[in-house]
Amino acid sequence: MIRIACIVVLLLLTSERVTPVTGACADTLQPKQVSGRMYGGTRLDVDINGVLTVVDGERNVVRQYSRDLVLLKEIGGSGWSNDQFDKPAGVWARNGIDIFVADYGNHRIQRFDRQLTFISSLLTRDCENPDERFGYPTDVALSRLGDLFICDTENSRVVKVSGLSKVERTFGGFGAGKGRLQKPNQLDIGPNDNVYVQDGRRIVVFDNFGNYVQAIEGLFEQDPLVYADEKGLVALDGKRFYMFDENVMPVATVELDTTLVRGTPRAFALGRGVAFVLTADGITCIPDPRTTIEK
């Protein structure tokens, strides 16, 4: 298939609301494990209904699980066509409506509906304007304002795409001063619409316009995994959860129970009082670490 230069066909982002429902894991907060090849993956997210979306960059598939961790659907395979992937690396599915997948090797973002039906894709690597390009995306997140933020590892920066499907700005690249990114890998959107970018063993915080706010560094023993929502930021360095409030002030540290979570965490997501921790072996459902400090 011939790639058309500067393809920007991402449809307008919706603001429809979905009423969340409860699930057994969220209601009881009892640890639960599911293991095996079918449950493995490299990144995951959970929506407001408790439905999980897992990307498996090793097998080039995306799977969807119910709130009880029952497989609902699987799509993918190696390739360039719609519904195919080349090392998918990141996923965002929070609102229960849209699912965005960072299709790393294909240099694009694919958008699906909540049933994993393909909607559109975003590709700008062939644009003439270098300020609009992104390549080898490893993560993607949608803000409450309808802006899409992409972790552009080819250029070591973040690309912001407006609700009108146009690249609005880039930040964290050359000339960003203290906010200069070296090895961005994950990002998320938190309170005050701040953008949290995992950059090696530090987390760099930007505002919604890409202005540098601060960096969290000298704290983690390894590259942390990040998750942010309206409550604040949570980082997991493989051994413990670090929690920060809406002003990026440290709140608490909670040790990860390695008797429950076996293997090295590859990703985690929080939803309805539950932490879903993904390893190469599967998914473990444990209480959200923030509940331990809210009691």
C-alpha positions in Angstrom: 0.0 0.0 0.0 1.4 3.4 -0.9 1.6 5.8 2.1 0.1 9.2 1.3 2.2 12.0 2.7 0.8 13.8 5.8 -2.3 11.6 6.5 -4.4 13.3 9.1 -7.8 11.6 9.2 -8.5 11.4 13.0 -12.2 12.1 13.5 -13.4 14.8 15.9 -13.1 13.6 19.5 -16.4 13.0 21.3 -17.4 14.2 24.7 -20.3 11.7 25.2 -20.6 10.5 28.8 -21.1 6.9 29.9 -22.5 5.8 33.3 -20.1 3.5 34.9 -21.2 0.1 36.2 -19.8 -2.0 39.1 -17.9 -5.2 38.8 -17.0 -8.1 41.2 -13.3 -7.1 41.4 -14.1 -3.5 42.1 -16.8 -4.2 44.6 -14.8 -6.7 46.8 -11.3 -5.3 46.3 -10.1 -8.9 46.6 -6.8 -9.8 44.8 -7.3 -11.8 41.7 -4.8 -13.2 39.2 -5.2 -14.4 35.6 -2.2 -16.0 34.0 -1.2 -17.4 30.7 -0.4 -16.3 27.2 -3.9 -15.0 26.6 -3.5 -12.5 29.4 0.1 -11.3 28.7 0.8 -8.0 27.1 3.0 -4.9 27.2 0.6 -2.0 28.1 -3.0 -1.7 29.4 -5.7 0.8 30.3 -9.0 0.5 32.0 -12.2 2.5 31.2 -14.8 4.0 33.5 -16.8 0.7 33.2 -13.9 -1.4 34.4 -13.3 -2.8 30.9 -9.6 -3.4 30.2 -7.8 -2.9 26.9 -4.4 -4.6 26.7 -1.9 -4.1 23.9 0.6 -6.9 23.2 3.5 -5.5 21.3 5.2 -9.0 21.1 2.3 -10.6 19.3 0.9 -7.4 17.5 -2.6 -7.8 19.0 -5.0 -5.8 21.1 -7.3 -7.6 23.5 -10.3 -6.4 25.5 -11.4 -7.9 28.8 -14.5 -7.5 30.9 -14.3 -6.1 34.4 -14.2 -9.8 35.5 -11.2 -10.4 33.3 -13.0 -12.4 30.7 -11.7 -12.1 27.2 -14.2 -10.1 25.1 -12.4 -9.5 21.8 -9.0 -9.7 20.1 -7.9 -7.8 17.0 -4.6 -7.4 15.2 -1.8 -9.3 13.5 1.3 -8.0 11.9 0.8 -5.5 9.1 0.0 -2.0 8.0 -3.7 -2.3 7.2 -6.5 -1.2 9.6 -6.7 -3.4 12.7 -3.1 -4.5 12.1 -0.1 -3.4 14.1 3.7 -3.3 14.2 4.7 -3.5 17.9 1.8 -1.5 19.4 3.3 0.3 22.4 0.7 2.4 24.2 -3.1 2.6 24.7 -5.7 5.0 26.2 -9.3 3.9 26.8 -10.4 5.9 29.9 -13.8 7.4 28.8 -15.4 4.1 27.7 -16.0 5.5 24.2 -12.7 5.8 22.4 -9.7 3.6 22.3 -6.4 5.0 21.0 -3.4 2.8 20.2 0.1 4.0 19.6 1.1 1.8 16.7 4.9 2.1 17.2 6.4 0.5 14.1 3.8 2.0 11.7 4.4 5.5 13.1 0.7 6.2 13.6 -2.1 6.4 16.2 -5.1 4.1 15.5 -8.5 5.1 16.9 -11.2 2.5 17.7 -14.6 2.6 19.3 -15.3 0.9 22.6 -15.9 -2.4 20.8 -12.6 -2.3 19.1 -14.1 -1.4 15.7 -11.6 0.7 13.6 -12.5 4.4 13.2 -9.5 6.3 11.9 -5.8 6.7 12.0 -3.3 9.6 12.4 0.0 9.6 10.6 2.2 12.7 10.1 5.7 11.3 9.7 5.7 12.2 6.0 4.6 15.8 6.5 6.8 18.5 4.9 6.7 20.5 8.1 9.0 18.9 10.6 7.1 20.5 13.5 4.1 18.3 12.6 5.9 15.0 12.4 6.0 12.2 14.9 7.5 8.7 14.6 7.8 5.5 16.7 5.0 6.6 19.2 5.2 4.7 22.5 2.2 6.3 24.2 -0.9 8.4 23.7 -3.4 10.2 26.0 -6.6 12.2 25.6 -7.2 15.2 27.8 -10.6 16.2 29.1 -10.4 19.2 26.7 -10.3 16.8 23.7 -6.6 17.2 22.9 -4.5 14.2 22.0 -0.9 14.0 23.4 1.6 11.6 21.7 4.9 10.4 22.9 7.1 10.9 19.9 10.3 8.9 20.6 11.8 9.5 17.2 12.2 13.2 18.0 12.3 12.8 21.8 9.3 15.1 22.4 5.6 15.3 22.9 3.2 16.2 20.1 -0.2 17.9 20.9 -3.0 17.3 18.5 -6.0 19.6 18.8 -9.7 18.4 18.8 -9.7 19.5 15.1 -7.1 16.8 14.3 -4.3 19.3 13.7 -0.9 19.2 15.3 -1.1 22.3 17.5 2.4 22.2 19.0 5.3 20.1 20.1 7.2 20.4 23.4 10.0 18.8 25.3 12.3 18.8 22.3 15.5 20.7 21.4 15.5 24.1 23.1 13.1 23.1 25.9 15.7 23.9 28.6 14.9 22.0 31.9 12.0 20.3 30.1 14.3 18.8 27.4 13.3 15.1 27.1 16.0 12.5 26.5 14.2 9.1 26.5 10.4 9.7 26.7 8.4 6.5 26.9 5.1 7.0 28.7 2.8 10.0 29.3 -0.5 10.7 31.0 -2.8 13.6 31.8 -3.6 14.6 35.4 -5.0 17.4 37.5 -4.9 20.9 36.0 -4.5 19.2 32.6 -0.8 18.8 33.3 1.1 16.3 31.2 3.3 13.8 33.0 6.1 12.3 30.9 8.2 9.4 32.0 11.7 10.2 30.8 14.1 7.6 31.9 14.2 7.6 35.7 12.5 10.9 36.0 9.0 12.2 35.4 8.8 15.6 33.7 5.7 17.7 34.2 4.3 20.2 31.6 1.2 22.3 31.6 -1.5 21.8 28.9 0.4 24.3 26.6 3.7 22.4 26.9 5.4 24.8 29.4 7.8 23.1 31.7 6.5 22.9 35.3 8.9 20.7 37.2 10.6 17.3 37.2 10.5 14.4 39.7 13.9 12.9 39.8 16.4 11.2 42.1 13.6 9.1 43.6 13.2 6.0 41.5 15.4 3.0 41.4 14.4 2.1 37.8 12.4 3.6 35.0 8.9 4.2 36.6 5.5 3.4 35.2 3.1 6.3 35.3 -0.6 6.7 35.8 -2.5 10.0 36.3 -6.1 11.0 36.8 -8.1 13.8 38.5 -6.7 12.7 41.9 -3.1 13.0 41.0 -0.1 11.1 39.8 0.9 7.5 40.8 4.3 6.0 39.8 5.4 2.4 40.1 9.2 1.7 40.0 8.7 -2.1 40.2 8.9 -2.3 44.0 6.6 0.4 45.3 3.9 2.9 44.4 4.7 6.6 44.8 1.7 8.9 45.1 1.5 12.7 44.4 -1.4 15.1 44.8 -2.8 17.6 42.3 0.1 20.0 43.0 2.7 17.2 42.4 3.5 17.1 46.1 4.4 13.6 47.5 1.6 12.1 49.5 2.6 8.5 50.3 4.6 5.5 49.3 3.1 2.0 49.3 5.2 -1.2 48.8 4.0 -3.5 46.1 3.0 -7.0 47.4 5.2 -9.3 45.4 3.5 -12.3 46.8 0.4 -11.2 44.8 2.1 -9.6 41.8 4.6 -12.1 40.3 7.1 -11.0 37.7 8.2 -7.5 36.7 5.3 -5.0 36.2 5.1 -3.8 32.6 2.2 -1.5 33.1 -0.6 -0.7 35.5 -3.9 1.1 35.5 -6.2 2.3 38.2 -10.0 2.2 38.2 -12.9 2.1 40.6 -10.7 1.2 43.6 -8.6 -1.4 41.8 -5.1 -1.5 40.5 -4.6 -3.7 37.4 -0.9 -4.7 37.2 0.3 -6.3 34.0 3.3 -8.6 33.8 4.6 -10.9 31.0 2.6 -13.7 32.7 -0.8 -12.0 33.1 -2.9 -9.5 35.0 -3.2 -9.1 38.7 -6.1 -7.2 40.3 -5.3 -5.7 43.7 -6.7 -2.8 45.7 -5.8 0.7 44.4 -2.8 1.8 46.6 -4.5 5.1 47.2 -7.2 3.4 49.2 -4.7 2.6 51.9 -4.1 6.2 52.6 -7.7 7.4 52.2 -9.0 5.2 55.1 
